[in-house]
């Protein structure tokens, strides 16, 4: 089992997600969205992993607001998934230089960072499903009542 750390990066009107479209072995396409982040490397703290992964995948720096959830995802991919709520501090979205962005031989398909409006989260194929449900609930609340 490994640890993955992910950042839900809030913007004024939505969150930054990664749109993935990749071919399956049978030739069909898998079209889905994920929260940016990834596997913790040996010796890294959770926040070290978060900052490295966000910079690699998105090309930005973030400020962490809060830890949202730590979830045992052993049934799906044998990992502990840790999600943080963050804000965009510096940098240009889409300028990441991690392997997902630069190694097209290993990472097939489309890997596109983009902002999904809060009200559109319920309409996309965001995986894992449990985080989609948490985000729908969080962002359907009126902004004035939302936890800061």
C-alpha positions in Angstrom: 0.0 0.0 0.0 1.2 3.5 -0.8 0.2 7.1 0.1 -1.1 9.5 -2.5 -1.5 13.2 -1.8 -3.8 15.4 -3.8 -4.7 19.1 -4.0 -8.2 20.5 -4.6 -7.1 23.9 -5.9 -9.8 26.5 -5.6 -10.2 29.4 -8.0 -12.9 32.1 -7.8 -15.4 30.1 -9.9 -14.2 26.5 -9.8 -11.5 24.0 -9.0 -8.5 22.9 -11.0 -8.8 19.3 -12.2 -7.0 17.2 -14.7 -9.0 15.9 -17.7 -7.7 12.5 -18.8 -8.5 10.7 -22.0 -6.5 7.6 -22.5 -6.8 4.5 -24.6 -7.7 1.2 -23.1 -6.1 -2.1 -24.3 -9.3 -2.9 -26.3 -9.0 0.4 -28.2 -11.9 2.3 -26.5 -11.2 5.5 -24.7 -11.4 6.2 -20.9 -12.6 9.8 -20.3 -12.4 11.0 -16.8 -11.2 13.8 -14.4 -8.9 13.5 -11.4 -7.7 15.8 -8.6 -4.0 16.7 -9.2 -1.5 14.9 -7.0 0.2 11.6 -6.8 2.3 9.0 -5.0 4.4 10.0 -2.0 8.2 9.4 -2.5 10.3 8.0 0.3 11.2 10.6 2.9 8.6 13.1 1.8 6.1 14.7 4.1 2.5 14.9 2.9 2.9 18.6 2.1 6.2 18.0 0.3 4.4 15.5 -1.9 1.5 17.8 -2.5 3.7 20.7 -3.5 5.9 18.6 -5.8 3.0 16.9 -7.5 1.0 20.2 -8.0 4.1 21.8 -9.5 4.8 18.9 -11.7 1.3 18.4 -13.0 0.0 22.0 -13.0 3.1 24.2 -13.0 1.8 26.3 -10.0 2.5 26.8 -6.4 -0.4 26.5 -3.9 -1.2 27.6 -0.3 -2.8 24.8 1.8 -6.1 25.9 3.5 -7.1 22.6 5.2 -6.9 18.8 5.1 -10.2 17.7 3.6 -10.1 13.9 4.0 -7.8 10.9 4.4 -9.3 7.9 2.7 -8.3 4.2 2.7 -8.7 3.4 -1.0 -7.3 -0.2 -0.9 -10.1 -1.7 -2.9 -9.5 0.7 -5.9 -5.8 1.1 -6.0 -4.3 -0.1 -2.7 -3.5 3.3 -1.4 -4.2 5.9 1.3 -5.6 9.0 -0.5 -5.1 12.3 1.3 -6.9 15.4 -0.1 -6.1 19.0 0.8 -8.0 22.2 0.0 -5.6 24.7 -1.5 -5.6 28.1 -3.2 -3.5 29.0 -6.3 -0.6 31.1 -5.0 1.7 31.6 -8.0 2.4 30.3 -11.5 0.5 29.6 -14.7 -1.8 26.6 -14.9 -0.7 24.2 -17.6 3.1 24.8 -17.4 3.9 21.7 -15.4 7.0 19.7 -16.4 6.4 16.4 -14.7 6.5 13.1 -16.5 2.7 13.2 -17.3 3.4 16.4 -19.3 6.7 15.5 -20.9 6.9 11.7 -21.3 4.4 10.9 -23.9 5.8 7.4 -24.5 4.9 6.3 -20.9 1.8 8.5 -20.5 -0.6 7.9 -23.4 -3.6 10.1 -24.2 -4.6 13.5 -23.1 -3.6 15.0 -19.7 -5.1 18.5 -19.6 -5.3 20.7 -16.5 -8.4 22.9 -16.5 -10.8 24.8 -14.2 -14.1 23.1 -13.7 -16.9 25.4 -12.5 -18.3 24.5 -9.0 -21.7 23.9 -10.5 -20.4 21.5 -13.1 -18.6 19.1 -10.8 -21.8 17.0 -10.6 -21.8 16.6 -14.4 -18.3 15.2 -15.0 -16.8 11.7 -14.5 -14.6 12.6 -11.5 -12.8 9.7 -9.9 -12.7 8.4 -7.3 -16.5 8.7 -6.9 -16.3 9.3 -3.1 -14.3 12.5 -3.7 -16.9 13.7 -6.3 -19.7 13.2 -3.8 -17.8 15.2 -1.1 -17.0 18.0 -3.5 -20.6 18.3 -4.8 -21.8 18.6 -1.2 -19.1 21.1 -0.3 -19.6 23.4 -3.3 -23.4 23.3 -3.4 -23.5 25.2 -0.1 -24.0 29.0 -0.5 -20.5 30.6 -0.6 -21.2 32.6 2.6 -21.8 29.4 4.6 -18.9 27.4 3.1 -16.1 26.4 5.5 -13.1 28.6 5.1 
